[in-house]
Amino acid sequence: MVTHRLRLGDVLTLAGAGVLLLALFAPWYRVVLPPGFADAFRSAVTGTTDPFARALGEVFVAQTDHAIRGGLPVTAWDAFKILDVVLLAAAAGAALLIVLSITDRLSRPVDDLVSAAGTLAVGGVLFRIIVRPGPSEVLTIGYGAWMALAGAVAIIVGSRLGARETGAGHVT
């Protein structure tokens, strides 16, 4: 039997966890190559007599043209080795703790643990916004990074709001 009522903080935390999860699949970066790159490569490709190398080069040139025009999207799964899994664990952990708390599966308030998960996510996202996984001349920040930051902040705000709503929050 569920006796815990759904608080506004719980809803905000669950929404933030959902946004953070979705952000992992959104473009965090765009690879934008300088305009001269494709021209230099195109001239090298047209100079070859090997038909396989020429065909492969033309495919590469087409892709670099696309990268120059709009940029190639790079998701968190593409860009990171560990941070993507950490963010997934933080979002899933925060959501799981809230659901367990709502369904009275936990006897203690979980707001501080949820805040810690959100803080970990905010730190990781901010680090990767400031320190990109490649040269900043080629990688521009995409909307996925900003989505992840908003979701992680929502997890923290929701957990603190939930703690304030119950007057608790500290795990003893």
Backbone torsions as a table, in degrees:
resi	resn	phi	psi	omega
1	MET	NA	131.0	-178.4
2	VAL	-90.4	120.7	178.9
3	THR	-111.4	-14.0	-179.0
4	HIS	-82.2	124.5	178.8
5	ARG	-84.3	151.8	179.6
6	LEU	-73.2	121.2	-178.4
7	ARG	-96.1	158.9	176.6
8	LEU	-58.5	-38.8	177.9
9	GLY	-61.7	-38.4	177.7
10	ASP	-63.5	-43.7	179.8
11	VAL	-62.9	-44.1	179.6
12	LEU	-64.5	-40.6	178.2
13	THR	-64.0	-45.0	179.0
14	LEU	-64.6	-39.9	177.3
15	ALA	-64.4	-42.9	178.5
16	GLY	-62.5	-40.8	177.5
17	ALA	-64.0	-39.6	177.4
18	GLY	-64.3	-42.5	178.4
19	VAL	-64.4	-42.0	178.6
20	LEU	-62.3	-42.0	177.5
21	LEU	-63.1	-44.8	178.9
22	LEU	-63.8	-35.3	-178.3
23	ALA	-63.2	-25.5	179.0
24	LEU	-64.1	-24.0	-178.9
25	PHE	-99.6	-5.3	179.3
26	ALA	-90.0	159.3	179.4
27	PRO	-67.1	116.8	174.8
28	TRP	-83.9	-30.4	-178.0
29	TYR	-139.9	163.1	170.0
30	ARG	-127.6	132.0	175.8
31	VAL	-87.8	114.9	-179.7
32	VAL	-119.2	113.4	-178.0
33	LEU	-89.9	148.9	178.7
34	PRO	-66.8	149.6	-176.0
35	PRO	-56.7	-36.4	-178.2
36	GLY	-70.0	-17.6	-177.0
37	PHE	-62.6	-48.6	-178.7
38	ALA	-65.8	-39.6	179.8
39	ASP	-63.5	-42.5	179.3
40	ALA	-64.5	-42.1	179.9
41	PHE	-70.1	-39.6	179.4
42	ARG	-60.1	-41.9	179.8
43	SER	-67.3	-33.3	177.6
44	ALA	-70.0	-37.4	-178.6
45	VAL	-70.2	-41.7	-177.8
46	THR	-69.8	-18.8	-179.5
47	GLY	-83.2	-7.7	-177.2
48	THR	-87.7	150.4	178.5
49	THR	-100.6	-11.6	179.4
50	ASP	-75.1	119.6	-177.0
51	PRO	-65.5	-34.6	178.8
52	PHE	-66.7	-46.1	179.3
53	ALA	-62.7	-37.8	179.3
54	ARG	-66.3	-44.5	179.8
55	ALA	-63.8	-44.5	178.5
56	LEU	-63.4	-40.9	178.8
57	GLY	-64.2	-37.7	179.1
58	GLU	-66.4	-38.1	176.1
59	VAL	-63.5	-44.0	179.6
60	PHE	-63.7	-40.8	179.2
61	VAL	-62.9	-41.1	178.2
62	ALA	-60.7	-41.0	179.0
63	GLN	-69.0	-39.5	178.9
64	THR	-68.4	-33.5	174.5
65	ASP	-60.6	-41.7	177.5
66	HIS	-63.3	-42.1	179.9
67	ALA	-64.7	-33.9	179.6
68	ILE	-73.1	-40.5	-178.3
69	ARG	-68.5	-53.3	-173.6
70	GLY	-128.1	-11.1	-178.4
71	GLY	89.5	146.4	177.1
72	LEU	-93.1	128.1	-178.7
73	PRO	-73.8	143.7	178.4
74	VAL	-129.0	117.4	179.6
75	THR	-84.9	173.8	176.5
76	ALA	-61.8	-36.6	179.4
77	TRP	-65.0	-32.3	178.5
78	ASP	-77.3	-36.6	-169.3
79	ALA	-88.1	-28.5	-170.3
80	PHE	-117.1	155.4	175.2
81	LYS	-102.6	-39.2	-174.5
82	ILE	-117.5	-40.3	-173.8
83	LEU	-59.9	-36.1	179.6
84	ASP	-61.4	-39.9	179.4
85	VAL	-71.2	-37.7	177.6
86	VAL	-63.4	-44.0	179.0
87	LEU	-65.8	-39.6	176.0
88	LEU	-60.6	-46.0	179.8
89	ALA	-64.7	-39.3	179.7
90	ALA	-65.3	-45.5	-179.9
91	ALA	-66.5	-47.0	-179.1
92	ALA	-66.2	-40.0	178.9
93	GLY	-64.3	-43.7	178.4
94	ALA	-62.5	-45.5	179.8
95	ALA	-63.7	-43.4	-179.7
96	LEU	-62.7	-43.3	179.0
97	LEU	-62.5	-40.9	179.2
98	ILE	-66.0	-44.7	179.6
99	VAL	-62.7	-43.4	177.8
100	LEU	-63.5	-36.2	178.6
101	SER	-69.6	-42.7	-179.9
102	ILE	-63.1	-38.6	-177.6
103	THR	-89.0	12.3	177.9
104	ASP	59.4	31.8	176.1
105	ARG	-85.0	-14.6	176.9
106	LEU	-118.7	138.4	-177.7
107	SER	-90.5	-11.2	-177.3
108	ARG	-112.9	152.7	173.9
109	PRO	-64.7	143.6	-175.6
110	VAL	-112.9	6.7	-172.4
111	ASP	-59.5	-37.1	179.3
112	ASP	-69.1	-38.6	177.0
113	LEU	-65.6	-40.0	178.1
114	VAL	-65.8	-40.2	176.1
115	SER	-60.5	-40.1	179.0
116	ALA	-63.8	-41.3	177.4
117	ALA	-63.0	-42.9	178.0
118	GLY	-65.1	-39.0	178.8
119	THR	-65.5	-41.0	176.1
120	LEU	-60.0	-43.7	179.7
121	ALA	-65.9	-44.1	178.9
122	VAL	-60.0	-44.1	179.4
123	GLY	-60.8	-45.0	179.3
124	GLY	-64.7	-42.5	-179.4
125	VAL	-66.6	-47.2	179.3
126	LEU	-59.9	-40.3	178.1
127	PHE	-58.6	-44.1	-177.0
128	ARG	-80.0	-14.2	170.4
129	ILE	-78.0	-40.0	-178.7
130	ILE	-79.2	-46.4	-178.5
131	VAL	-109.4	97.6	-177.8
132	ARG	-75.3	154.6	-178.1
133	PRO	-78.0	12.3	178.2
134	GLY	-160.7	-176.4	-177.8
135	PRO	-64.5	133.7	-178.0
136	SER	-68.5	-16.2	176.8
137	GLU	-70.5	-24.7	-175.9
138	VAL	-107.6	-31.8	-178.0
139	LEU	-101.5	120.0	173.3
140	THR	-106.2	152.8	-178.3
141	ILE	-73.7	132.2	177.5
142	GLY	-100.5	174.9	-176.4
143	TYR	-69.5	-20.3	179.9
144	GLY	-62.4	-37.7	178.8
145	ALA	-65.3	-40.2	179.9
146	TRP	-71.3	-35.0	174.2
147	MET	-61.3	-45.4	-179.4
148	ALA	-61.9	-41.7	179.0
149	LEU	-64.1	-43.9	178.9
150	ALA	-62.7	-42.6	178.9
151	GLY	-63.5	-43.3	-179.7
152	ALA	-65.8	-40.5	177.0
153	VAL	-64.6	-39.3	178.4
154	ALA	-63.1	-35.0	176.2
155	ILE	-61.9	-45.5	-179.7
156	ILE	-65.5	-49.5	-178.0
157	VAL	-61.9	-42.5	179.1
158	GLY	-62.9	-41.3	-179.8
159	SER	-68.2	-38.3	178.6
160	ARG	-69.9	-38.0	176.5
161	LEU	-65.1	-40.9	176.8
162	GLY	-62.8	-39.8	178.1
163	ALA	-65.3	-38.8	178.9
164	ARG	-68.7	-35.8	179.9
165	GLU	-66.1	-33.4	-179.9
166	THR	-96.9	-13.0	-177.3
167	GLY	75.4	14.7	-178.4
168	ALA	-128.1	-142.7	176.2
169	GLY	122.9	-26.3	-177.2
170	HIS	-85.4	130.3	176.0
171	VAL	-87.2	128.3	-178.3
172	THR	-108.9	NA	NA
